[in-house]
Amino acid sequence: MYQKGLLDKRIIVLNMFESLKPHKNYKVITHNIKEKNYIKFKAKTKENFGFRYFKDSLYEKYKLFNEEGDLLFVDYMNNSRHRCLREEYSSTG
């Protein structure tokens, strides 16, 4: 379209599928099970590994990992032990 003059050269065209496709130069971020200043307890799950994190005897976080050790999500709890925020993670962290 640039060569035919149908599209101005100042316009940048992006392919959404190519930009979302994982590339070799992406860094995979690993997340530790241990958290500084937190006490962790293993949660009862059938397929995945969940951990509950307490600080000053308050339940503050819940992390769920898959069997490969990749972090799936982190739930943040309020003082009433209700989830107030969830962070979900992709396979690259």
RORO-202740 format. One record per residue (C-alpha): x, y, z; residue number from 0; residue in three letters. Coordinates in Angstrom, 3 decimals, decimal comma. Layout:
N
[[X Y Z] NUM 'ALA'],
...
***
This chain:
93
[[0,000 0,000 0,000] 0 'MET'],
[[2,972 2,284 0,630] 1 'TYR'],
[[4,413 1,530 -2,835] 2 'GLN'],
[[1,098 2,126 -4,602] 3 'LYS'],
[[0,606 5,442 -2,799] 4 'GLY'],
[[-2,570 4,274 -1,066] 5 'LEU'],
[[-1,100 4,742 2,418] 6 'LEU'],
[[0,949 7,658 3,697] 7 'ASP'],
[[4,469 6,675 4,841] 8 'LYS'],
[[3,904 8,486 8,158] 9 'ARG'],
[[1,268 5,890 9,088] 10 'ILE'],
[[2,658 2,875 10,927] 11 'ILE'],
[[0,877 -0,419 10,326] 12 'VAL'],
[[1,143 -3,069 13,040] 13 'LEU'],
[[0,093 -6,682 12,810] 14 'ASN'],
[[-1,585 -7,536 16,106] 15 'MET'],
[[-0,965 -11,268 15,716] 16 'PHE'],
[[2,756 -10,798 15,084] 17 'GLU'],
[[3,184 -8,403 17,993] 18 'SER'],
[[1,464 -10,790 20,443] 19 'LEU'],
[[3,326 -13,861 19,214] 20 'LYS'],
[[6,046 -14,968 21,662] 21 'PRO'],
[[9,556 -14,357 20,352] 22 'HIS'],
[[12,843 -15,896 21,367] 23 'LYS'],
[[14,101 -12,615 22,816] 24 'ASN'],
[[11,302 -12,446 25,416] 25 'TYR'],
[[12,508 -12,983 28,952] 26 'LYS'],
[[10,633 -15,532 30,993] 27 'VAL'],
[[10,052 -14,176 34,481] 28 'ILE'],
[[10,139 -16,688 37,291] 29 'THR'],
[[8,325 -16,126 40,567] 30 'HIS'],
[[9,465 -17,523 43,886] 31 'ASN'],
[[7,201 -19,351 46,259] 32 'ILE'],
[[8,953 -17,747 49,207] 33 'LYS'],
[[8,079 -14,143 50,039] 34 'GLU'],
[[10,144 -11,971 52,324] 35 'LYS'],
[[8,381 -11,030 55,605] 36 'ASN'],
[[5,508 -13,469 54,924] 37 'TYR'],
[[4,597 -16,801 56,471] 38 'ILE'],
[[3,293 -19,235 53,860] 39 'LYS'],
[[0,993 -22,225 54,139] 40 'PHE'],
[[0,275 -24,732 51,384] 41 'LYS'],
[[-3,363 -24,683 50,320] 42 'ALA'],
[[-5,304 -27,820 49,457] 43 'LYS'],
[[-5,720 -27,997 45,670] 44 'THR'],
[[-6,058 -31,066 43,443] 45 'LYS'],
[[-4,056 -30,167 40,331] 46 'GLU'],
[[-2,097 -27,007 41,140] 47 'ASN'],
[[-0,007 -25,693 43,987] 48 'PHE'],
[[-1,543 -22,888 46,021] 49 'GLY'],
[[0,002 -20,968 48,881] 50 'PHE'],
[[-1,577 -18,609 51,395] 51 'ARG'],
[[0,599 -15,784 52,688] 52 'TYR'],
[[0,180 -14,202 56,105] 53 'PHE'],
[[1,821 -11,088 57,502] 54 'LYS'],
[[1,325 -9,972 61,119] 55 'ASP'],
[[-1,296 -12,753 61,429] 56 'SER'],
[[-3,381 -11,247 58,571] 57 'LEU'],
[[-4,154 -13,200 55,404] 58 'TYR'],
[[-2,809 -10,937 52,643] 59 'GLU'],
[[-2,069 -13,002 49,510] 60 'LYS'],
[[-2,895 -16,218 47,725] 61 'TYR'],
[[-0,649 -17,495 44,922] 62 'LYS'],
[[-1,507 -20,346 42,575] 63 'LEU'],
[[1,203 -22,169 40,612] 64 'PHE'],
[[0,749 -24,892 37,992] 65 'ASN'],
[[2,602 -28,230 38,039] 66 'GLU'],
[[5,565 -26,754 36,118] 67 'GLU'],
[[6,008 -24,046 38,755] 68 'GLY'],
[[4,639 -21,165 36,652] 69 'ASP'],
[[2,644 -18,544 38,529] 70 'LEU'],
[[-0,986 -18,429 37,350] 71 'LEU'],
[[-2,350 -15,640 39,545] 72 'PHE'],
[[-1,971 -13,710 42,794] 73 'VAL'],
[[-5,008 -12,730 44,856] 74 'ASP'],
[[-4,686 -9,840 47,307] 75 'TYR'],
[[-6,964 -9,914 50,337] 76 'MET'],
[[-8,406 -7,155 52,486] 77 'ASN'],
[[-8,725 -7,335 56,283] 78 'ASN'],
[[-12,049 -9,181 55,945] 79 'SER'],
[[-10,308 -11,961 53,990] 80 'ARG'],
[[-12,120 -11,058 50,768] 81 'HIS'],
[[-10,265 -10,809 47,489] 82 'ARG'],
[[-9,888 -7,178 46,487] 83 'CYS'],
[[-7,465 -7,607 43,556] 84 'LEU'],
[[-6,273 -10,394 41,250] 85 'ARG'],
[[-3,159 -10,323 39,076] 86 'GLU'],
[[-3,141 -12,980 36,349] 87 'GLU'],
[[0,081 -14,044 34,668] 88 'TYR'],
[[0,834 -15,441 31,223] 89 'SER'],
[[3,097 -18,400 30,532] 90 'SER'],
[[6,079 -16,006 30,240] 91 'THR'],
[[5,399 -14,483 33,648] 92 'GLY'],
***
